[in-house]
């Protein structure tokens, strides 16, 4: 089987340049509450086949001093549309960027990939400060 042109991108996936995720100041950092986001139409590229992958992304985070600004978060996610990335790399890259942006108390990220070839994949990661 020949290599796809997307496969070599996995070597430097941690250095992938994406738009900044903007944040805003949380006026209730003394309160513990959860923000739940669901993105039902995420797309990226399968690094093996070059075909589109579709997913639902679920993010639950407990803010500290900062909250995610949703428009910039959406633009950040759309930037993956033409990126070849393995599911496991995707969930970890997303979490690293989310934590870097808003420094939450904790976060749980679940990426539910649509089945491909009869196999559905769900990858989950959690962060605690």
LINNORVEN-V950644 format. One record per residue. N is the residue number from 1. RES is the residue in three letters. SS is DSSP state (2 for helix, 1 for strand, 0 for the rest). Layout:
{{N;RES;SS} {N;RES;SS}}
This chain:
{{1;UNK;0} {2;UNK;0} {3;UNK;0} {4;UNK;0} {5;UNK;0} {6;UNK;0} {7;UNK;2} {8;UNK;2} {9;UNK;2} {10;UNK;2} {11;UNK;2} {12;UNK;2} {13;UNK;2} {14;UNK;2} {15;UNK;2} {16;UNK;0} {17;UNK;0} {18;UNK;0} {19;UNK;0} {20;UNK;0} {21;UNK;0} {22;UNK;0} {23;UNK;1} {24;UNK;1} {25;UNK;1} {26;UNK;0} {27;UNK;0} {28;UNK;0} {29;UNK;0} {30;UNK;0} {31;UNK;0} {32;UNK;0} {33;UNK;0} {34;UNK;1} {35;UNK;1} {36;UNK;1} {37;UNK;1} {38;UNK;1} {39;UNK;1} {40;UNK;1} {41;UNK;1} {42;UNK;1} {43;UNK;1} {44;UNK;1} {45;UNK;1} {46;UNK;0} {47;UNK;0} {48;UNK;0} {49;UNK;0} {50;UNK;0} {51;UNK;0} {52;UNK;1} {53;UNK;1} {54;UNK;1} {55;UNK;1} {56;UNK;1} {57;UNK;1} {58;UNK;1} {59;UNK;1} {60;UNK;1} {61;UNK;1} {62;UNK;1} {63;UNK;0} {64;UNK;0} {65;UNK;0} {66;UNK;1} {67;UNK;1} {68;UNK;1} {69;UNK;0} {70;UNK;2} {71;UNK;2} {72;UNK;2} {73;UNK;2} {74;UNK;2} {75;UNK;2} {76;UNK;2} {77;UNK;2} {78;UNK;2} {79;UNK;2} {80;UNK;2} {81;UNK;2} {82;UNK;2} {83;UNK;0} {84;UNK;1} {85;UNK;0} {86;UNK;0} {87;UNK;2} {88;UNK;2} {89;UNK;2} {90;UNK;2} {91;UNK;2} {92;UNK;2} {93;UNK;2} {94;UNK;2} {95;UNK;2} {96;UNK;2} {97;UNK;2} {98;UNK;2} {99;UNK;2} {100;UNK;2} {101;UNK;2} {102;UNK;2} {103;UNK;0} {104;UNK;0} {105;UNK;0} {106;UNK;1} {107;UNK;1} {108;UNK;1} {109;UNK;1} {110;UNK;1} {111;UNK;1} {112;UNK;1} {113;UNK;1} {114;UNK;1} {115;UNK;1} {116;UNK;1} {117;UNK;0} {118;UNK;0} {119;UNK;1} {120;UNK;1} {121;UNK;1} {122;UNK;1} {123;UNK;1} {124;UNK;1} {125;UNK;1} {126;UNK;1} {127;UNK;1} {128;UNK;1} {129;UNK;0}}
